[in-house]
């Protein structure tokens, strides 16, 4: 039996809080232009590095 996804107001608030933190701390996510990074690889590395430092330190 597959596990059901978590639902509810508290989980929505947690997800939205994480999204807001990413947008405010990583300015390239808040820009409205398409050219936020020169390559997808660099973009993923920047986000991955931020998440690693933010979540695990």
N, C-alpha and C positions, 0 to 999 in steps of 0.2 A: 504494500500500500504506500503510495507516494505521500510525502509530508505536505500538508497544506501551507500555503504562504502565510506569513504573519500579516494580520490585518488589524486595523483599529487606529484610533486617533493618536495614541502614543507612538506607534511605529511610523505613522505618516509624519509626525512632528520631528522624529529623530532623523528621518531621511531628508526632510526639508532643511533641517539644521545643518546636516552634513553638506548638502548642496550649497547652502549660503556660505558656509565656511570656506568651501573650495572657491566659490566665486569671489569672495572678498580677499582671500589670501593669495590666490593665483590670478593676477590681473589679466593674463592671456585668455582666461575663460570668460571674463566679463566684457571683453571687447566685442563689438557688434560686427566687426569685419570678418571676412572669411580667413584672412591671412594672420591667424593667431600664432602660428609657428611655421617655420620654413618647411618642416617635414612632419609627418605623423609620428615618426620614430622619436623625434625630439620632444614633441608634445606629450607622448605617452611617458617618456622618461621623466619629464618635469613633474607631471601629475603623480607618477609612481613614487618619486623621491619625496614629494610633499606628503603623500599618504603614509609612507613608511615612517617619516620623522614625526608626523602629527599623531599617528595611531600607536606607535610602538616606543616612543620615548617619554 
